[in-house]
Amino acid sequence: MNNSNETLVMRFVQENLDTIPFKTLRRDEEKIGFQEQSEQMKKILQDDPALFLSKWGRYLPHSVLSQFQSIKDNYEVDFYLKSLLYEDEEEVSTRPAKSALRTLVQNRRYEYLKRHLKDSDYFSDESIQLRDPALYDQYIGQHISAQEKEEPFADDMTLVNRILSNIDRKFVDDHLHRQKIVDEEQMEEEEESESEDEMLEKSTPTVITKKKTKDVNMTDPDILKDDVLNSDEDNMEEIDENDTEEIMKFREEQRLELIRLLEEKFLAGKDDFDYDQVDYNEEYDDLEQLERDIQDRYFDED
């Protein structure tokens, strides 16, 4: 980002510091002054504009967000910009109801989806992970063990493909790491509200699982074993065949649900895709569907 773009961004930030939350304060933590907030935000903007967008991008208007478009070849910045600029446009223009043109466009997109995307690598794990790392991790990634994630490359993979694969992995890992930092900051206040007195009263350590709301006493080995087997990553190597089959079935269900959501996203026009090649292309007209739509409109008008 050049100096003029940075100046415009920081000018807006400084003029609106009272409405842009700097961070979630910890218990008993004092709020720092506007001057220090501004200096820290400027440093993050200079050092890591993607992190800046992840923390405060939602509070910036379209005109300020567009200043980040001067940053080229930065996957993370592009990722946040696509999301934030789309949300901004969506708020400005809400389109009503069903029109003949909108129905025609939806039908053409669906036909394109059936012909070219369903059986392609567009919805492969690798492609989904690169397009939307956070969503992929929510539905699939968090249920894959560390050992599976670190599997070595196939022997027949070329050096170039290995390098490209490592670049993709780093992009995904960096994005998830930054997202984790943001999520942790938002959760800190809740986590630290637990009374220190309560913690001192506990005579034995506990394990808190994601699927249960109560603490489990480590002094009961049978209960502990069951709960450890329910965790996301640390237990994968200890699971028997039945559990493995259950997990694979669960993963497939998650994957199908994710693909359903991504298909809806594509049909809604939210993907980074040249929709004009489909929306204005008669090749993707389903004549039978067109006839049904015409009949529906006729009866609706009556």
KOLFIFI-487902 format. One record per residue (C-alpha): x, y, z; residue in one letter; residue number from 0. Coordinates in steps of 0.02 Angstrom, whole numbers, plus 50000, padded with zeros to 5 digits. Each point is the difference from the previous one (the first is absolute). Layout:
N
<xx=X yy=Y zz=Z aa=A i=NUM>
...
//
This chain:
302
<xx=50000 yy=50000 zz=50000 aa=M i=0>
<xx=50073 yy=50168 zz=49950 aa=N i=1>
<xx=50007 yy=50153 zz=50113 aa=N i=2>
<xx=49848 yy=50087 zz=49926 aa=S i=3>
<xx=49888 yy=49847 zz=50023 aa=N i=4>
<xx=50065 yy=49975 zz=50177 aa=E i=5>
<xx=49967 yy=50183 zz=50041 aa=T i=6>
<xx=49819 yy=49989 zz=49940 aa=L i=7>
<xx=49970 yy=49842 zz=50103 aa=V i=8>
<xx=50077 yy=50072 zz=50158 aa=M i=9>
<xx=49909 yy=50165 zz=49979 aa=R i=10>
<xx=49833 yy=49909 zz=50005 aa=F i=11>
<xx=50058 yy=49893 zz=50148 aa=V i=12>
<xx=50057 yy=50151 zz=50101 aa=Q i=13>
<xx=49837 yy=50093 zz=49966 aa=E i=14>
<xx=49897 yy=49850 zz=50056 aa=N i=15>
<xx=50100 yy=49924 zz=50142 aa=L i=16>
<xx=49854 yy=50023 zz=50118 aa=D i=17>
<xx=49894 yy=49881 zz=49895 aa=T i=18>
<xx=50132 yy=49872 zz=49948 aa=I i=19>
<xx=50031 yy=49874 zz=50141 aa=P i=20>
<xx=50188 yy=49984 zz=50022 aa=F i=21>
<xx=49996 yy=49834 zz=50094 aa=K i=22>
<xx=49902 yy=49900 zz=50128 aa=T i=23>
<xx=50062 yy=50055 zz=50170 aa=L i=24>
<xx=50051 yy=49869 zz=50127 aa=R i=25>
<xx=49933 yy=50003 zz=50175 aa=R i=26>
<xx=50073 yy=50148 zz=50096 aa=D i=27>
<xx=50091 yy=50059 zz=49843 aa=E i=28>
<xx=49997 yy=50187 zz=49972 aa=E i=29>
<xx=49956 yy=50072 zz=49831 aa=K i=30>
<xx=50148 yy=50084 zz=49914 aa=I i=31>
<xx=49987 yy=50175 zz=49930 aa=G i=32>
<xx=49950 yy=50043 zz=49821 aa=F i=33>
<xx=50177 yy=50055 zz=49956 aa=Q i=34>
<xx=50075 yy=49832 zz=50047 aa=E i=35>
<xx=49858 yy=49907 zz=49916 aa=Q i=36>
<xx=50032 yy=50097 zz=49841 aa=S i=37>
<xx=50187 yy=49964 zz=50005 aa=E i=38>
<xx=49975 yy=49813 zz=50028 aa=Q i=39>
<xx=49871 yy=49989 zz=49861 aa=M i=40>
<xx=50116 yy=50093 zz=49881 aa=K i=41>
<xx=50142 yy=49880 zz=50040 aa=K i=42>
<xx=49888 yy=49848 zz=49964 aa=I i=43>
<xx=49942 yy=50083 zz=49839 aa=L i=44>
<xx=50180 yy=50021 zz=49944 aa=Q i=45>
<xx=50064 yy=49830 zz=50058 aa=D i=46>
<xx=49850 yy=49890 zz=49962 aa=D i=47>
<xx=49855 yy=50078 zz=49904 aa=P i=48>
<xx=49907 yy=49833 zz=49995 aa=A i=49>
<xx=49997 yy=49993 zz=50191 aa=L i=50>
<xx=49941 yy=50182 zz=50001 aa=F i=51>
<xx=49854 yy=49952 zz=49887 aa=L i=52>
<xx=49956 yy=49847 zz=50104 aa=S i=53>
<xx=49989 yy=50106 zz=50159 aa=K i=54>
<xx=49924 yy=50164 zz=49938 aa=W i=55>
<xx=49950 yy=49977 zz=49818 aa=G i=56>
<xx=49816 yy=49981 zz=50045 aa=R i=57>
<xx=49999 yy=50179 zz=50068 aa=Y i=58>
<xx=50070 yy=50079 zz=49841 aa=L i=59>
<xx=49890 yy=50069 zz=49860 aa=P i=60>
<xx=50018 yy=49948 zz=49818 aa=H i=61>
<xx=50104 yy=50153 zz=49956 aa=S i=62>
<xx=50130 yy=49958 zz=50134 aa=V i=63>
<xx=50003 yy=49814 zz=49965 aa=L i=64>
<xx=50036 yy=50037 zz=49817 aa=S i=65>
<xx=50169 yy=50073 zz=50053 aa=Q i=66>
<xx=50058 yy=49823 zz=50038 aa=F i=67>
<xx=49977 yy=49952 zz=49817 aa=Q i=68>
<xx=50168 yy=50081 zz=49966 aa=S i=69>
<xx=50080 yy=49851 zz=50091 aa=I i=70>
<xx=50038 yy=49872 zz=49865 aa=K i=71>
<xx=50032 yy=49812 zz=50012 aa=D i=72>
<xx=49947 yy=49983 zz=50181 aa=N i=73>
<xx=49881 yy=49853 zz=50020 aa=Y i=74>
<xx=49944 yy=50046 zz=50175 aa=E i=75>
<xx=49962 yy=50182 zz=49958 aa=V i=76>
<xx=49904 yy=49943 zz=49845 aa=D i=77>
<xx=49902 yy=49876 zz=50105 aa=F i=78>
<xx=49941 yy=50131 zz=50125 aa=Y i=79>
<xx=49967 yy=50130 zz=49866 aa=L i=80>
<xx=49888 yy=49883 zz=49900 aa=K i=81>
<xx=49898 yy=49962 zz=50155 aa=S i=82>
<xx=49991 yy=50179 zz=50067 aa=L i=83>
<xx=49967 yy=50087 zz=49834 aa=L i=84>
<xx=49864 yy=49874 zz=49955 aa=Y i=85>
<xx=49914 yy=50024 zz=50169 aa=E i=86>
<xx=50007 yy=50187 zz=49975 aa=D i=87>
<xx=49921 yy=49990 zz=49827 aa=E i=88>
<xx=49868 yy=49879 zz=50064 aa=E i=89>
<xx=49945 yy=50123 zz=50134 aa=E i=90>
<xx=49988 yy=50143 zz=49875 aa=V i=91>
<xx=49894 yy=49909 zz=49872 aa=S i=92>
<xx=49868 yy=49877 zz=50052 aa=T i=93>
<xx=49901 yy=49929 zz=49857 aa=R i=94>
<xx=49823 yy=49940 zz=50025 aa=P i=95>
<xx=49913 yy=49859 zz=49953 aa=A i=96>
<xx=49997 yy=49895 zz=49854 aa=K i=97>
<xx=50010 yy=50069 zz=49826 aa=S i=98>
<xx=50001 yy=49913 zz=49831 aa=A i=99>
<xx=50181 yy=50052 zz=49970 aa=L i=100>
<xx=50057 yy=49944 zz=50172 aa=R i=101>
<xx=49916 yy=49831 zz=49977 aa=T i=102>
<xx=50082 yy=49981 zz=49830 aa=L i=103>
<xx=50171 yy=50040 zz=50073 aa=V i=104>
<xx=49977 yy=49878 zz=50143 aa=Q i=105>
<xx=49950 yy=49862 zz=49880 aa=N i=106>
<xx=50151 yy=50031 zz=49889 aa=R i=107>
<xx=50118 yy=49996 zz=50149 aa=R i=108>
<xx=49923 yy=49839 zz=50061 aa=Y i=109>
<xx=50019 yy=49922 zz=49828 aa=E i=110>
<xx=50183 yy=50054 zz=49993 aa=Y i=111>
<xx=50026 yy=49929 zz=50174 aa=L i=112>
<xx=49930 yy=49831 zz=49946 aa=K i=113>
<xx=50099 yy=49993 zz=49839 aa=R i=114>
<xx=50170 yy=50068 zz=50048 aa=H i=115>
<xx=50025 yy=50011 zz=50188 aa=L i=116>
<xx=49919 yy=49851 zz=50086 aa=K i=117>
<xx=50121 yy=49871 zz=49931 aa=D i=118>
<xx=50151 yy=50115 zz=49989 aa=S i=119>
<xx=50130 yy=50045 zz=50131 aa=D i=120>
<xx=49906 yy=50162 zz=50039 aa=Y i=121>
<xx=49928 yy=49918 zz=50154 aa=F i=122>
<xx=50153 yy=49896 zz=50042 aa=S i=123>
<xx=50071 yy=50016 zz=50176 aa=D i=124>
<xx=50155 yy=50090 zz=49935 aa=E i=125>
<xx=49901 yy=50129 zz=49900 aa=S i=126>
<xx=49876 yy=50033 zz=50140 aa=I i=127>
<xx=50139 yy=50020 zz=50127 aa=Q i=128>
<xx=50085 yy=50133 zz=49894 aa=L i=129>
<xx=49840 yy=50094 zz=49961 aa=R i=130>
<xx=49934 yy=50003 zz=50178 aa=D i=131>
<xx=50125 yy=49935 zz=50130 aa=P i=132>
<xx=49893 yy=50044 zz=50151 aa=A i=133>
<xx=49842 yy=49917 zz=49934 aa=L i=134>
<xx=50097 yy=49845 zz=49946 aa=Y i=135>
<xx=50079 yy=49986 zz=50172 aa=D i=136>
<xx=49832 yy=50020 zz=50086 aa=Q i=137>
<xx=49920 yy=49857 zz=49904 aa=Y i=138>
<xx=50146 yy=49885 zz=49958 aa=I i=139>
<xx=50174 yy=50056 zz=50051 aa=G i=140>
<xx=49974 yy=49997 zz=50188 aa=Q i=141>
<xx=49946 yy=49818 zz=49989 aa=H i=142>
<xx=50161 yy=49944 zz=49913 aa=I i=143>
<xx=50141 yy=49938 zz=50111 aa=S i=144>
<xx=50170 yy=50085 zz=50002 aa=A i=145>
<xx=50077 yy=49839 zz=49935 aa=Q i=146>
<xx=49887 yy=49999 zz=49847 aa=E i=147>
<xx=50037 yy=50183 zz=49965 aa=K i=148>
<xx=50188 yy=49967 zz=50001 aa=E i=149>
<xx=49996 yy=49851 zz=49881 aa=E i=150>
<xx=50151 yy=50002 zz=49883 aa=P i=151>
<xx=49983 yy=50042 zz=49816 aa=F i=152>
<xx=49967 yy=49860 zz=49876 aa=A i=153>
<xx=50158 yy=49932 zz=49918 aa=D i=154>
<xx=49941 yy=50051 zz=49826 aa=D i=155>
<xx=49969 yy=50183 zz=50048 aa=M i=156>
<xx=50118 yy=50118 zz=49909 aa=T i=157>
<xx=50110 yy=50124 zz=50091 aa=L i=158>
<xx=49901 yy=50148 zz=49929 aa=V i=159>
<xx=49836 yy=49927 zz=50063 aa=N i=160>
<xx=50077 yy=49969 zz=50171 aa=R i=161>
<xx=50056 yy=50182 zz=50010 aa=I i=162>
<xx=49828 yy=50063 zz=49946 aa=L i=163>
<xx=49916 yy=49885 zz=50125 aa=S i=164>
<xx=50111 yy=50068 zz=50140 aa=N i=165>
<xx=49955 yy=50178 zz=49950 aa=I i=166>
<xx=49815 yy=49956 zz=50007 aa=D i=167>
<xx=50020 yy=49917 zz=50169 aa=R i=168>
<xx=50091 yy=50152 zz=50069 aa=K i=169>
<xx=49863 yy=50116 zz=49937 aa=F i=170>
<xx=49865 yy=49895 zz=50084 aa=V i=171>
<xx=50098 yy=49980 zz=50162 aa=D i=172>
<xx=50039 yy=50187 zz=50010 aa=D i=173>
<xx=49819 yy=50045 zz=49969 aa=H i=174>
<xx=49936 yy=49880 zz=50133 aa=L i=175>
<xx=50132 yy=50060 zz=50123 aa=H i=176>
<xx=49947 yy=50181 zz=49980 aa=R i=177>
<xx=49817 yy=49953 zz=50014 aa=Q i=178>
<xx=50040 yy=49903 zz=50159 aa=K i=179>
<xx=50084 yy=50154 zz=50075 aa=I i=180>
<xx=49846 yy=50105 zz=49963 aa=V i=181>
<xx=49883 yy=49868 zz=50074 aa=D i=182>
<xx=50108 yy=49979 zz=50155 aa=E i=183>
<xx=50002 yy=50187 zz=50032 aa=E i=184>
<xx=49810 yy=50003 zz=49990 aa=Q i=185>
<xx=49987 yy=49854 zz=50122 aa=M i=186>
<xx=50128 yy=50062 zz=50127 aa=E i=187>
<xx=49877 yy=50102 zz=50097 aa=E i=188>
<xx=49883 yy=49852 zz=50024 aa=E i=189>
<xx=50138 yy=49879 zz=50045 aa=E i=190>
<xx=50078 yy=50116 zz=50129 aa=E i=191>
<xx=49835 yy=50037 zz=50086 aa=S i=192>
<xx=50010 yy=49833 zz=50090 aa=E i=193>
<xx=50032 yy=50026 zz=50184 aa=S i=194>
<xx=50176 yy=49965 zz=50063 aa=E i=195>
<xx=49924 yy=49936 zz=50162 aa=D i=196>
<xx=49907 yy=49866 zz=49904 aa=E i=197>
<xx=50161 yy=49942 zz=49920 aa=M i=198>
<xx=50088 yy=49986 zz=50167 aa=L i=199>
<xx=49859 yy=49894 zz=50071 aa=E i=200>
<xx=50028 yy=49865 zz=49870 aa=K i=201>
<xx=50111 yy=49867 zz=50075 aa=S i=202>
<xx=50032 yy=49904 zz=49840 aa=T i=203>
<xx=50035 yy=50055 zz=49822 aa=P i=204>
<xx=49859 yy=49987 zz=49874 aa=T i=205>
<xx=49980 yy=49973 zz=49814 aa=V i=206>
<xx=49865 yy=50101 zz=49912 aa=I i=207>
<xx=49937 yy=49923 zz=49840 aa=T i=208>
<xx=49918 yy=50092 zz=49857 aa=K i=209>
<xx=49848 yy=49889 zz=50000 aa=K i=210>
<xx=49960 yy=50012 zz=50185 aa=K i=211>
<xx=49957 yy=50148 zz=50107 aa=T i=212>
<xx=50064 yy=49934 zz=50166 aa=K i=213>
<xx=50175 yy=49969 zz=50064 aa=D i=214>
<xx=50058 yy=49820 zz=50011 aa=V i=215>
<xx=50101 yy=49944 zz=50150 aa=N i=216>
<xx=50164 yy=49921 zz=49946 aa=M i=217>
<xx=49995 yy=49881 zz=50147 aa=T i=218>
<xx=49873 yy=49891 zz=49908 aa=D i=219>
<xx=50100 yy=49911 zz=49864 aa=P i=220>
<xx=49850 yy=49926 zz=49909 aa=D i=221>
<xx=49913 yy=50168 zz=49980 aa=I i=222>
<xx=50164 yy=50083 zz=49953 aa=L i=223>
<xx=50033 yy=49872 zz=49865 aa=K i=224>
<xx=49828 yy=50026 zz=49923 aa=D i=225>
<xx=50019 yy=50189 zz=49998 aa=D i=226>
<xx=50175 yy=49999 zz=49929 aa=V i=227>
<xx=49936 yy=49892 zz=49857 aa=L i=228>
<xx=49874 yy=50137 zz=49961 aa=N i=229>
<xx=50130 yy=50138 zz=49972 aa=S i=230>
<xx=50041 yy=50062 zz=49827 aa=D i=231>
<xx=50183 yy=49961 zz=49967 aa=E i=232>
<xx=50095 yy=49926 zz=50145 aa=D i=233>
<xx=49908 yy=49835 zz=50000 aa=N i=234>
<xx=49996 yy=49946 zz=49818 aa=M i=235>
<xx=50135 yy=49868 zz=50018 aa=E i=236>
<xx=49913 yy=49913 zz=50145 aa=E i=237>
<xx=49831 yy=49969 zz=49919 aa=I i=238>
<xx=49944 yy=49823 zz=49957 aa=D i=239>
<xx=49926 yy=49947 zz=49834 aa=E i=240>
<xx=49819 yy=50035 zz=50045 aa=N i=241>
<xx=50041 yy=50176 zz=50056 aa=D i=242>
<xx=50104 yy=50029 zz=49843 aa=T i=243>
<xx=49852 yy=49949 zz=49891 aa=E i=244>
<xx=49886 yy=50116 zz=50098 aa=E i=245>
<xx=50122 yy=50145 zz=49981 aa=I i=246>
<xx=50018 yy=49972 zz=49813 aa=M i=247>
<xx=49811 yy=49999 zz=49983 aa=K i=248>
<xx=49988 yy=50161 zz=50101 aa=F i=249>
<xx=50134 yy=50082 zz=49893 aa=R i=250>
<xx=49908 yy=49954 zz=49840 aa=E i=251>
<xx=49838 yy=50073 zz=50070 aa=E i=252>
<xx=50093 yy=50160 zz=50043 aa=Q i=253>
<xx=50077 yy=50006 zz=49827 aa=R i=254>
<xx=49831 yy=49979 zz=49914 aa=L i=255>
<xx=49926 yy=50139 zz=50107 aa=E i=256>
<xx=50148 yy=50113 zz=49958 aa=L i=257>
<xx=49980 yy=49967 zz=49814 aa=I i=258>
<xx=49814 yy=50039 zz=50012 aa=R i=259>
<xx=50041 yy=50168 zz=50079 aa=L i=260>
<xx=50133 yy=50036 zz=49869 aa=L i=261>
<xx=49880 yy=49957 zz=49859 aa=E i=262>
<xx=49875 yy=50124 zz=50073 aa=E i=263>
<xx=50139 yy=50129 zz=50011 aa=K i=264>
<xx=50045 yy=49973 zz=49817 aa=F i=265>
<xx=49818 yy=50016 zz=49946 aa=L i=266>
<xx=49983 yy=50161 zz=50102 aa=A i=267>
<xx=50146 yy=50076 zz=49903 aa=G i=268>
<xx=50118 yy=50011 zz=50148 aa=K i=269>
<xx=50148 yy=49905 zz=49926 aa=D i=270>
<xx=50151 yy=50080 zz=49916 aa=D i=271>
<xx=49936 yy=49945 zz=49830 aa=F i=272>
<xx=49960 yy=50080 zz=49832 aa=D i=273>
<xx=49811 yy=49983 zz=50010 aa=Y i=274>
<xx=49972 yy=50097 zz=49838 aa=D i=275>
<xx=50057 yy=49850 zz=49898 aa=Q i=276>
<xx=49853 yy=49904 zz=50074 aa=V i=277>
<xx=49866 yy=50131 zz=50037 aa=D i=278>
<xx=49995 yy=50063 zz=49819 aa=Y i=279>
<xx=50026 yy=49833 zz=49915 aa=N i=280>
<xx=49848 yy=49916 zz=49921 aa=E i=281>
<xx=50097 yy=49838 zz=49990 aa=E i=282>
<xx=49955 yy=49970 zz=50183 aa=Y i=283>
<xx=49813 yy=50020 zz=49977 aa=D i=284>
<xx=49895 yy=49851 zz=50053 aa=D i=285>
<xx=49855 yy=50011 zz=49877 aa=L i=286>
<xx=49884 yy=49893 zz=50105 aa=E i=287>
<xx=50035 yy=50106 zz=50154 aa=Q i=288>
<xx=49973 yy=50159 zz=49899 aa=L i=289>
<xx=49829 yy=49937 zz=49947 aa=E i=290>
<xx=49954 yy=49962 zz=50181 aa=R i=291>
<xx=50058 yy=50174 zz=50056 aa=D i=292>
<xx=49895 yy=50083 zz=49865 aa=I i=293>
<xx=49847 yy=49901 zz=50055 aa=Q i=294>
<xx=50032 yy=50045 zz=50184 aa=D i=295>
<xx=50011 yy=50185 zz=49960 aa=R i=296>
<xx=49840 yy=49989 zz=49897 aa=Y i=297>
<xx=49902 yy=49923 zz=50144 aa=F i=298>
<xx=50079 yy=50120 zz=50127 aa=D i=299>
<xx=49939 yy=50149 zz=49898 aa=E i=300>
<xx=49825 yy=49926 zz=49995 aa=D i=301>
//
